[in-house]
Structure formats: C-alpha cells, structure tokens
Amino acid sequence: MLLTLFITFFKIGLFTIGGGYAMIPLIEREVVERKGWISREDFLDLLAIAQSAPGVFAVNISIFIGYRMRKSIGSIFCALGTVLPSIIIILAIALFLGNYRDNRIVENVFKGIRPAVIALILTPTIRLASKAGLNKWTWWVPVVTALLIWWIGVSPVWIIFATIIGAILYYIFKLRKA
Amino acid sequence: MSAVAIYLKLFWTFFKIGLFGFGGGYGMLSLIQNEVVEKQKWISNSEFTDIVAVSQMTPGPIGINSATYVGFKAIENAGMTPAEAVCGSLLASFSVMLPSFILMLLISAFFMHYKDHKSVQTVLKWLRPVVVGMLAAAVLLLLNEENLGTFSAANLQLYVSIGLFVLAFIATYFWKIGPIKVILMAGLFGGLFYSLI
C-alpha cells in the first residue's frame, strides 16, 4: 500500500507542470476516479485545507491524502513521491545542463503544454462545481470569489479565512437561537 | 563562512520561506527572492530569473523546484564542491517542506477527528463554493500572455494556443482522456509544430 501511494504520487509529481494547480486534474484522475481513495466532496474540502495552510500547495495536498490513507507514514510516502521527480530533474539540470533554458525544442514542447494544462484545470473545476452544493442562493459565491482573486488580486488565503470565520459565527448564532 | 554555518543558514532561510509562503508557488517566489537574492545575496537577480524560468519548464511544484535549484547554486557560489551543492539542494527542499508538513499533519489529524462535528460541517459547506471560485480564478489567471503568447491579432502562437486549450478541454471533459495523455500529446504537438514552422 505504501509503495502504491509512493508510485501514484511520483507519477502525479512527474506530470505536475506549471505549479500546484496543475496537480488538481492529475489527482482527480488518479486518486478520485481510478483508485477511489477519496470522494469529490472530500477532494473539495481538502483543496480548501491545503490552500489555507502555508507551504507548497501540491505537497500539502499529498500530505493530507497520505494521512487519510495510512496516517503519518502515509503522508511521508506521498510527499516524497510528489517532490522526488522535481528534485531529481532540477538536480540533473543544475549539474549537467546549464543552458537548458535556451534549448529551442524544450521551449517549443512547453509552448504546446502550457495552454493544454490550463484546460486540464478547467475540467475538474466544472466537475467539482456539481459537488459544491450550488443552488439559486449560492451560485454567486464562486463567481464573486473568482472575480475577487482574478480581478482585484485578493489572496485566496484571506477569502478562505474570512469564510471560515463567517461560517463559525453563523453556527454560533444558530446555536444561540436554538 | 564555514560549511556548517552555510548549511544552517540555508535550513533556517528555507524553513522560514516554507512557514510564511502562503498561497502557492508564486506567492513563495517573491519570498524566496526577498530572502535569497536581497538579504542573503546567495544568488544574483539574473540567476533568480533563470530559476523561475527553469521551474516553469520542469515538472513539479514551483516551490520545491526553486528550493532545489537555489540550494544548489548557493553552495556552488560559495565555492564548494558539486557534491556539497547536491547536499545543499536536498537540505533546502527538505527545509521548505518541513513547516507545512508539521502543520498539515496537525490539521489532517484534527480534520479526521472532528469532520463529522456540526460546526466543521458548517464550515466545509461554506467553503466548497469558495473553492470552486478559487479554481476558476486559477484558470483565469493562467490565461495570460506568458502561457498563450502575446495577445495580438497577428500572433500565430496565440491561435494555436487557443486551439490547444479548447481541444484539451474537449478531450478531458467530454472524451474523458486522462491528463497525462493530454500533456504528452500537447507537448509532442508543440515540439513538432513550432520546430517545423
């Protein structure tokens, strides 16, 4: 089991191109759909948690899934699997390929990959939206959140913290009333 | 500075970056620049730009990629051997993960224990639509000139990028093709198309 966790996350780490969000479609495919380790709802919760903790988003996600599967030892294997491909590749570049950046073919390959990766993130966004409990009262929440982050440049961390505080106040208010 | 002192400093610097690096890789990059280029002067500004470019062109989380690269360069620039530089890069990657590792373990344990409690359920119910918006914002933010090519009507790369974006979406959403296959095909296409024209 620990080896399966490691290999799964090694594969995910190897294809996470262009930052932590690029990991989301890979996790959705490997961990949610294929292996069925967590449900879509749990995946949404985990994204909120991973985003509100400091550190590397992709590593935080793998720590959480590893902990769910096999407690602390599971999170060590998942986190190692996620980071090992990038450590090996970066070390190889630093040691042997000083001018990697100027390689035309590598540059061309990435010109093709980058736009595709954005679409890969869009797909789980739409799939997860159907599990987010959206209705006629809440549909505006993702829209306003997206606009705040994209247009005004508010950090997602603040929005998550504000939402948590709002939810707790609401809960206390309801408890008092009952 | 002695070797041990440099390693200790490397550990402490990246531990701090891991602890205060909120909001994913790009938020972390500005912290790294501030600590590593401006305060410690381990690497130059142009070396830092190289690191950002290399991080974007290699797989893996950007925070880990840049920690690995900076750890290597900092030790190498201090005039030590490549083997010692490899140790530096491993140390930097480990240190940047350590704070979030500890925090995430605590959060995960807390979450598993209390996730059925009504208050936690309320918080999660409120958070889910926000996370969807957060992901949508990530998509919007990534649709920029760096990823698609300059936004001008005469730029061929822009049209090709839009085509690849739409095709990759159809492939994953409607045809249910896996993301790894899509990445490999888009990379193969880019490598052939842009090299041949």
Chai-1 contact restraints between the chains, C-beta under 6 A:
chainA,res_idxA,chainB,res_idxB,connection_type,confidence,min_distance_angstrom,max_distance_angstrom,comment,restraint_id
A,G13,B,G60,contact,1.0,0.0,6.0,A-B,restraint_1
A,L14,B,P59,contact,1.0,0.0,6.0,A-B,restraint_2
A,F15,B,I180,contact,1.0,0.0,6.0,A-B,restraint_3
A,F15,B,I183,contact,1.0,0.0,6.0,A-B,restraint_4
A,T16,B,P59,contact,1.0,0.0,6.0,A-B,restraint_5
A,T16,B,G60,contact,1.0,0.0,6.0,A-B,restraint_6
A,I17,B,P59,contact,1.0,0.0,6.0,A-B,restraint_7
A,G19,B,G25,contact,1.0,0.0,6.0,A-B,restraint_8
A,G19,B,I62,contact,1.0,0.0,6.0,A-B,restraint_9
A,G20,B,G24,contact,1.0,0.0,6.0,A-B,restraint_10
A,G20,B,G25,contact,1.0,0.0,6.0,A-B,restraint_11
A,G20,B,P61,contact,1.0,0.0,6.0,A-B,restraint_12
A,Y21,B,A138,contact,1.0,0.0,6.0,A-B,restraint_13
A,P25,B,P179,contact,1.0,0.0,6.0,A-B,restraint_14
A,L26,B,P179,contact,1.0,0.0,6.0,A-B,restraint_15
A,R29,B,G178,contact,1.0,0.0,6.0,A-B,restraint_16
A,R29,B,P179,contact,1.0,0.0,6.0,A-B,restraint_17
A,L44,B,R128,contact,1.0,0.0,6.0,A-B,restraint_18
A,L44,B,V131,contact,1.0,0.0,6.0,A-B,restraint_19
A,D45,B,L124,contact,1.0,0.0,6.0,A-B,restraint_20
A,L47,B,V131,contact,1.0,0.0,6.0,A-B,restraint_21
A,A48,B,L127,contact,1.0,0.0,6.0,A-B,restraint_22
A,A48,B,V131,contact,1.0,0.0,6.0,A-B,restraint_23
A,I49,B,I107,contact,1.0,0.0,6.0,A-B,restraint_24
A,A53,B,S100,contact,1.0,0.0,6.0,A-B,restraint_25
A,A53,B,L103,contact,1.0,0.0,6.0,A-B,restraint_26
A,A53,B,M104,contact,1.0,0.0,6.0,A-B,restraint_27
A,P54,B,L19,contact,1.0,0.0,6.0,A-B,restraint_28
A,P54,B,G21,contact,1.0,0.0,6.0,A-B,restraint_29
A,P54,B,F22,contact,1.0,0.0,6.0,A-B,restraint_30
A,P54,B,S100,contact,1.0,0.0,6.0,A-B,restraint_31
A,G55,B,G18,contact,1.0,0.0,6.0,A-B,restraint_32
A,G55,B,S100,contact,1.0,0.0,6.0,A-B,restraint_33
A,V56,B,P61,contact,1.0,0.0,6.0,A-B,restraint_34
A,V56,B,G63,contact,1.0,0.0,6.0,A-B,restraint_35
A,V56,B,I64,contact,1.0,0.0,6.0,A-B,restraint_36
A,F57,B,G24,contact,1.0,0.0,6.0,A-B,restraint_37
A,A58,B,P61,contact,1.0,0.0,6.0,A-B,restraint_38
A,V59,B,M97,contact,1.0,0.0,6.0,A-B,restraint_39
A,N60,B,S100,contact,1.0,0.0,6.0,A-B,restraint_40
A,N60,B,M104,contact,1.0,0.0,6.0,A-B,restraint_41
A,I63,B,M104,contact,1.0,0.0,6.0,A-B,restraint_42
A,F64,B,S108,contact,1.0,0.0,6.0,A-B,restraint_43
A,Y67,B,S108,contact,1.0,0.0,6.0,A-B,restraint_44
A,V83,B,I64,contact,1.0,0.0,6.0,A-B,restraint_45
A,P85,B,P59,contact,1.0,0.0,6.0,A-B,restraint_46
A,P85,B,G60,contact,1.0,0.0,6.0,A-B,restraint_47
A,S86,B,G60,contact,1.0,0.0,6.0,A-B,restraint_48
A,S86,B,I64,contact,1.0,0.0,6.0,A-B,restraint_49
A,S86,B,N65,contact,1.0,0.0,6.0,A-B,restraint_50
A,I87,B,T68,contact,1.0,0.0,6.0,A-B,restraint_51
A,I87,B,S93,contact,1.0,0.0,6.0,A-B,restraint_52
A,I89,B,T58,contact,1.0,0.0,6.0,A-B,restraint_53
A,I90,B,N65,contact,1.0,0.0,6.0,A-B,restraint_54
A,I90,B,T68,contact,1.0,0.0,6.0,A-B,restraint_55
A,I90,B,Y69,contact,1.0,0.0,6.0,A-B,restraint_56
A,L91,B,S89,contact,1.0,0.0,6.0,A-B,restraint_57
A,A94,B,Y69,contact,1.0,0.0,6.0,A-B,restraint_58
A,A94,B,F72,contact,1.0,0.0,6.0,A-B,restraint_59
A,R101,B,A53,contact,1.0,0.0,6.0,A-B,restraint_60
A,I105,B,G191,contact,1.0,0.0,6.0,A-B,restraint_61
A,I105,B,S195,contact,1.0,0.0,6.0,A-B,restraint_62
A,N108,B,G190,contact,1.0,0.0,6.0,A-B,restraint_63
A,N108,B,G191,contact,1.0,0.0,6.0,A-B,restraint_64
A,N108,B,Y194,contact,1.0,0.0,6.0,A-B,restraint_65
A,N108,B,S195,contact,1.0,0.0,6.0,A-B,restraint_66
A,V109,B,G187,contact,1.0,0.0,6.0,A-B,restraint_67
A,V109,B,G190,contact,1.0,0.0,6.0,A-B,restraint_68
A,V109,B,G191,contact,1.0,0.0,6.0,A-B,restraint_69
A,F110,B,M57,contact,1.0,0.0,6.0,A-B,restraint_70
A,K111,B,G190,contact,1.0,0.0,6.0,A-B,restraint_71
A,K111,B,Y194,contact,1.0,0.0,6.0,A-B,restraint_72
A,G112,B,A186,contact,1.0,0.0,6.0,A-B,restraint_73
A,G112,B,G187,contact,1.0,0.0,6.0,A-B,restraint_74
A,G112,B,F189,contact,1.0,0.0,6.0,A-B,restraint_75
A,G112,B,G190,contact,1.0,0.0,6.0,A-B,restraint_76
A,I113,B,I183,contact,1.0,0.0,6.0,A-B,restraint_77
A,I113,B,A186,contact,1.0,0.0,6.0,A-B,restraint_78
A,I113,B,G187,contact,1.0,0.0,6.0,A-B,restraint_79
A,R114,B,N147,contact,1.0,0.0,6.0,A-B,restraint_80
A,P115,B,L148,contact,1.0,0.0,6.0,A-B,restraint_81
A,P115,B,S161,contact,1.0,0.0,6.0,A-B,restraint_82
A,P115,B,L164,contact,1.0,0.0,6.0,A-B,restraint_83
A,P115,B,F165,contact,1.0,0.0,6.0,A-B,restraint_84
A,A116,B,L164,contact,1.0,0.0,6.0,A-B,restraint_85
A,A116,B,A168,contact,1.0,0.0,6.0,A-B,restraint_86
A,A116,B,V182,contact,1.0,0.0,6.0,A-B,restraint_87
A,A116,B,A186,contact,1.0,0.0,6.0,A-B,restraint_88
A,I118,B,V139,contact,1.0,0.0,6.0,A-B,restraint_89
A,I118,B,L142,contact,1.0,0.0,6.0,A-B,restraint_90
A,I118,B,F165,contact,1.0,0.0,6.0,A-B,restraint_91
A,A119,B,F165,contact,1.0,0.0,6.0,A-B,restraint_92
A,A119,B,A168,contact,1.0,0.0,6.0,A-B,restraint_93
A,A119,B,F169,contact,1.0,0.0,6.0,A-B,restraint_94
A,L120,B,T172,contact,1.0,0.0,6.0,A-B,restraint_95
A,L120,B,P179,contact,1.0,0.0,6.0,A-B,restraint_96
A,I121,B,V139,contact,1.0,0.0,6.0,A-B,restraint_97
A,L122,B,V139,contact,1.0,0.0,6.0,A-B,restraint_98
A,L122,B,F169,contact,1.0,0.0,6.0,A-B,restraint_99
A,T123,B,T172,contact,1.0,0.0,6.0,A-B,restraint_100
A,T123,B,Y173,contact,1.0,0.0,6.0,A-B,restraint_101
A,T125,B,L135,contact,1.0,0.0,6.0,A-B,restraint_102
A,T125,B,A136,contact,1.0,0.0,6.0,A-B,restraint_103
A,L128,B,V132,contact,1.0,0.0,6.0,A-B,restraint_104
A,A129,B,V132,contact,1.0,0.0,6.0,A-B,restraint_105
A,A132,B,R128,contact,1.0,0.0,6.0,A-B,restraint_106
A,A132,B,P129,contact,1.0,0.0,6.0,A-B,restraint_107
A,A132,B,V132,contact,1.0,0.0,6.0,A-B,restraint_108
A,G133,B,R128,contact,1.0,0.0,6.0,A-B,restraint_109
A,L134,B,P129,contact,1.0,0.0,6.0,A-B,restraint_110
A,T138,B,P129,contact,1.0,0.0,6.0,A-B,restraint_111
A,V141,B,P129,contact,1.0,0.0,6.0,A-B,restraint_112
A,P142,B,P129,contact,1.0,0.0,6.0,A-B,restraint_113
A,P142,B,V132,contact,1.0,0.0,6.0,A-B,restraint_114
A,P142,B,G133,contact,1.0,0.0,6.0,A-B,restraint_115
A,T145,B,V130,contact,1.0,0.0,6.0,A-B,restraint_116
A,T145,B,G133,contact,1.0,0.0,6.0,A-B,restraint_117
A,A146,B,G133,contact,1.0,0.0,6.0,A-B,restraint_118
A,A146,B,A136,contact,1.0,0.0,6.0,A-B,restraint_119
A,A146,B,A137,contact,1.0,0.0,6.0,A-B,restraint_120
A,I149,B,A137,contact,1.0,0.0,6.0,A-B,restraint_121
A,W150,B,A137,contact,1.0,0.0,6.0,A-B,restraint_122
A,W150,B,L140,contact,1.0,0.0,6.0,A-B,restraint_123
A,W150,B,L141,contact,1.0,0.0,6.0,A-B,restraint_124
A,S155,B,G23,contact,1.0,0.0,6.0,A-B,restraint_125
A,P156,B,M134,contact,1.0,0.0,6.0,A-B,restraint_126
A,V157,B,F22,contact,1.0,0.0,6.0,A-B,restraint_127
A,V157,B,G23,contact,1.0,0.0,6.0,A-B,restraint_128
A,I159,B,V130,contact,1.0,0.0,6.0,A-B,restraint_129
A,T163,B,W126,contact,1.0,0.0,6.0,A-B,restraint_130
A,T163,B,L127,contact,1.0,0.0,6.0,A-B,restraint_131
A,T163,B,V130,contact,1.0,0.0,6.0,A-B,restraint_132
A,I164,B,V123,contact,1.0,0.0,6.0,A-B,restraint_133
A,A167,B,T122,contact,1.0,0.0,6.0,A-B,restraint_134
A,A167,B,V123,contact,1.0,0.0,6.0,A-B,restraint_135
A,A167,B,W126,contact,1.0,0.0,6.0,A-B,restraint_136
A,Y171,B,S119,contact,1.0,0.0,6.0,A-B,restraint_137
A,Y171,B,T122,contact,1.0,0.0,6.0,A-B,restraint_138
